Amino acid sequence: MSQDSLRQRATELLELAGVHINGAAPTDIRVHDELLYARVFAHGSLGLGEAYMDGWWDAEDLPGMFTRILRSHLDEHLKTLDTLVTHLKARFVNLQRGQHAFEIGKLHYDRGNDLFKAMLGKRMVYSCGYWAHATNLDEAQEAKLDLVCRKLQLKPGMRVLDIGCGWGEALKFAAEHYGVEGVGITVSNEQAELARELCQGLAVDIRLQDYRELNEPFDAIMSIGMFEHVGGKNYREFFEVARRCLKDDGLFLLHNIGTNQAPGRPDPWIEKYIFPNSMIPAASQVAAALEGLFVVEDWHNFGTDYDLTLSAWRQNFDAAWPALSSKYDERFRRMWHFYLAVSTAVFRSRRDQLWQLTLSPRGVAGGYRAPR
């Protein structure tokens, strides 16, 4: 197709979402390089993201533009070879086993603690905050950590496991406010080192370890924002590990992103630049993986709170950019903006959700009343 034909096709598609090329609205796209159209129609989201990183286009309200596109399902018109290959890899290849399990740590979480310290706020919690009564990010993250502890019914002296502990903030909070001791595991060297520093003086053991190696008893287990890196072929094993480590009268809280879409459909750009070997689970996959292992005591969805969380991260990142720019270049800044904007739109459009599942091995006697 000619350049004019591709531009016309792009114009028609975008107008279905109320987005205009070189229009005046904040959600309109400003094109700086006419080769953009060929790049996007050839490579879909991968081409769109890389073109943004290269400065070929802009939008004043990037999250708003993507929200319009996702609500209109325009992304379904860009089924390219890159998309197909990514989906087939996710479906047929176990990308999260062995050394692959540590790749996400090296590429994403080991980028630098300075970046995440700047972006995440007072508590380095890289997952959705709980904004029911919060007015800012720090309050929302503390509210989320307290919600997790209350759902797990933590008491002094309990031994708690955190699968995918990040920088240790959840265990730190639980130890300081609920008097527990704990073990946290991560596949990121950078996270492990800082987590040990932040939890110094507390009865918290931080390990660089694959969750499959765990085989010891705990009174309660939590996993916050890690399940997205487990992969569909490993969901059953993940829950089997949790079951063998959880005492019969214990509770397991799983906090993760979930999708309304069909399972096993990673985005090629996200896969390449942000979260390699990752997959957002569908409810059907989670339910099947739990069968015979746990009773679902509570399934809580507060996905719209991720819009507020991501927006706060973007504000923090932008405020810290003058200091960060000595280490990260302009292409990285645009990459990070693209990542945060697309993620915001995914939750704002209700394509993905944020779930907290509270699970028990045999069912809580007399029933379980979930805090909110």
N, C-alpha and C positions, 0 to 999 in steps of 0.2 A: 504494500500500500504506500501511496505517496505521503509526504510529510503533511500536506494539507488534509488528506483523507484521515490520517491518524489524529490530527488536531480536531477535526470535526467530530470524529467518533468520541474522543475524550470529552469534548464540549457537551455532546448529547448525554453521555453517561453521567457526568458530574451534575448537569442540570436536574436530573432525576432526584438528586440529593439536595438540591438548592444551593449548590456550589458553582461559582462561575469563574472562568479563567480571566485573570486580570481585572476582576470586579472590584467594587469599593467596599464590600462588606468584610468584616474581620475574618470570617470563615471562608472567604474566597482565596483561590490559589494564585500567586503571582509567579509567572513562569519567566525565568531568566535565560533559559537555553531551550530552543525549539526541538532539540534532539530528545527532550524529556519523553515525548509521547512514544517514540519508537522504543525507548529503553523500558518504559513501564509495560507496554503491550507485549514485549518480548520476555520480560522477567518478573512481572507482577509486583508483589510487595517488596521483593528483594531489589528490583530496579527502582521502585519509588523511594525506598529508604536510602539506598546508596546515592541516588540523585540528590536527595535532600542533604546528605552528608557532604556532597561535592558542591553545594550551593547553587544547584540548578533551578530550585524553586523555593518559595517561602509561603507562609500564611501567618497573618498576625495572630489569629486564634487557632493554633494548631490542634489542640484537643477538641475544640468546637467543630473544626472542619472534619476531623476523623469521626466524631460522633455522628455527624450528618451522613457520612459515607457508610458507616456501619449500620445505622438504623435503616438505611435504604438498601442494604445488602449489595452494594455495588462491588464489593470485593469478590463476590461470586462470579463476576464477569471476567475475572483475571486469573483463570485456571491455566497456569503456564507449566512448562516442563520443570522449572525449579520447584514449584508447588508440588507437583506429582512426585518427584524424587524424594522430597522431604517427607511427604506422607507415607510413601512406601517404606522408607528407612524406619520410620517410627513404628510401622505396623509389623514388619518382618524381621527387624534386627534389634537385638537387645543392646541398646546403646548405653545402658546404665550399670553394666556388670564389670567386675574386675577393675582394671585401671581406668576404664571409662567413668567409673563412679567418682573419680577425683578430678576429672576434666573441668567440671563446673566450678570447682574451687579455684583452680589455677586461672581460668579465663575470666571469671566474673568476680568472685569474692576476694581474690588476691590482687585485684587492680590497685588497691591501696587503701589503708584504713583512713587516710586523710580525706579521701573522697566521701566515704560513708559517714565519717564523723561530721563532716560539713552538712551533709544532706539529711541525715536521719534525726537530728535534734539531740536533746538532752540524753535520752536513752537510745542506744544504738539497736533499734528494733526494726528489722527490714521486712515488715509485714504490716497488714492492714490494722490501723488503730480502731478503737471503738468510740464512736462519736455521739452516743446516745445523750450524754450530758456534758461532753467536753466542748471547750471553746477554742482549743488550739492543739497542735500536734502532740506536745509533751503530755498534756492531760489525756488525750485520746490513747496514747500508747500505755500510760500507766493504768488507765481504765481497762484496756484490753488485758494487760498482765494480771490485774486483780480479778477480772472476770474469769480468766483461765484458772487461777488458783481457787476461786470460789466454786467453780464447776467441778474441779477435782476434789473438793472438800479437804484441802490440805490442812494438816495439823502438825504441831511441833514434833520433831523426831522422825517424821516420815522420810523414807528414802525415795527420791524422785529421779526419773530418767527423762532427759530432754534429747530426743532424736533430731539432730540438725539444730544444734543449740546456737548457731550464729556466734555473736560476740558475748554470749553468756548472760544477757540481760534478764531473761525469764527466770533462770535459776537464781540469779543474784536477787531479783525481786522476791522470789519465793522464800529464799533463805533469810532475807532481811525482815520480811513482813509476816511470814508464816512459820519460821523456825525449822525449816526442813533442811536436810542435807541432800546432795544430788550429784549425778553424773551427767555431763553433757558431751555429746559427740558431734564432730564436724569433719568435713573433708577439705577444709581450707586452713592452710598454715597460718595465714595472716589472722584469720578469725580466732584460731586456737590461742595464739600468742597473746592477743589483746584480751580475750576472754579470761585467760589465767590472771592477767594483770588486774582486770576489773573485779574479779571474784576473790582477789587475795584476802586472806583472813577469814573467809567463809568456808563452810564444809562442802565445797563444790570441787569436783574433779573434772577437768576438761581434757578430753582425749581427741587425738586425730585418728579417727576410726570409721570404718564402714559399718553401717547398722547391722549387716548380716553376721558380724562377728559377735554380737551381743548374746550372752546366755547367763544371766544372773538375775536375782529377784528384786523387784521394786514394788513399793506400795502404790505408786501412781506413775503414769507416763504421759508426757506431752510431746507433741511434734508440731511446731509452728512455722509454716511456710517452707517446709522441706519436701512434702509429698509430691510437689510438682516436679521434682528431680528423680523420682523413683522409677517412673516408666511403667506402662501398662503390663508388660511381661513380668513385672516384679511385684505387683500390688499384693498378690496372695502371700508371697514370701514376706513382704513387709509386715502384714498383719500377723502372720505366723510368728515372726520374731517378737512382735509386741505381746502376743498372747503368752509365749513361753517365758517372757520376762515379767509379766504382770501377775501379782498375787491374785488369788481367786476373788477376793473381796475388794480389789482395787478398781480404779477408773482410768481410762485412757482418753485424752482429749486430742483430737486431730483438727488442726486449723489449716485450711488449704483453699486455694483457688479451685473452682469447679466450673465446668462449661455446660451450656445448654445444647451444644452442638454434638455431632457424632464424635466418638473418641478417636484419638490417634491422628490429629490434624495440626501439627505444629506449623508455625509461620516460618517461612524460609529466612526472612531477615532477622527475626528474633533468634532463630536457631544459630545463625552464623555469627551475629555480633553481640548477643546479650546472654542467652541461656542455652548453651549447647546441650544436646541430649536430653532436653526437658520436654515434658508433656503435661497438658492440663487434663485432669481426669474428668470423665463423665460420671454422672450419678449412677448409671447402670454398672459401670466398672467397679465403683466403690462398693456398691451393694453386693455384687457378686463375690468380690474378694473377701467380704466380711462373713459370708455364710458359714455357719457352724463354729465360728470363732468368737464373735461378740454379739451382744444385744445392743441395738442402737437406742440409747436412753433419750437422746436429744439430737436434733439436726437443726442448727441455727444458721440462718442466712442473713448476713448484713453487708452484702456486696456493694451497696451504694456508698458505704463508708470509705471504700477504697478511692473513690473520686476525691474526697476531701484529703485523704492521706497523700495521694500522689500529687495533688495540687500543692500541698504544703512542702513536699520534697522538692518540687520544681522551684518554689520560692527560695528555699534554703540553698539549693544548688546555685541559682542565679546570684544570690547575695554573696556567696563564697567564691564565685568565679574569679574575681581579681586575684585572689590568693592561689586558687587552683590552677590558673592559666600558666603558671611557671612550670608546671609538670605536664599538663594536658593541653593538647593543641585545639585549634578551632574545629577541626573535623570531629574530634571527640566530643566537644561541646554540642555540636549539632546532632551527633549520634545519640547522645544522652537525652537531648530535648525530644528527639523523635521517639525514643523508647518510652519516656515518661508520658508523652502526649498520646501515643497509641494506647498505652496501658490505661490511661485515664478514660479514653473514649470507649474502650472495651467494657469497662464497668458502668460508665454513664449510660451507654446504650443497652445495658443489661444482657450483653452477649455472654459474659462470664459472671460468676458469683463468688462470694467469699463464704465458705462454710466452716462452722465449728461443729464437729461431731463429738458427742460424749458417749463413750462406749464402756460396757461392763462385760466381763467374761460370762457371767451366768444370770444376769439380771439383778438389779438392786431389789432386795427384799422389801416389799411394801411400796415399791415404786420410787422414781427419781424426779424431784422437782428442780428444774434447771433455773439457775439465776439468770437475770437479764440486766 
